[in-house]
Amino acid sequence: MTPNVGGIDKKIRIAAGIIIMAAGAYFQSWWGAIGIVPLGTALINWCPGYFPFGISTRKASNTK
């Protein structure tokens, strides 16, 4: 798995995951469990939705 989630994208995913989970807790709904998806993809730096389209928000590294 090549990382395909960059800095800003990662921060947005973390915030969205926390907000969705908090809303689920506030409204006492299991829908808040969906917040695990953006939070998980941010933590592992890989989005399966980006993979088939070759999308990457991560900057290219200059390592040889």
Summary of the structure (lengths in Angstrom):
residues: 64
radius of gyration: 13.7
end to end distance: 18.8
largest distance: 50.2
contacts: 160
relative contact order: 0.26
helix: 59%
strand: 0%
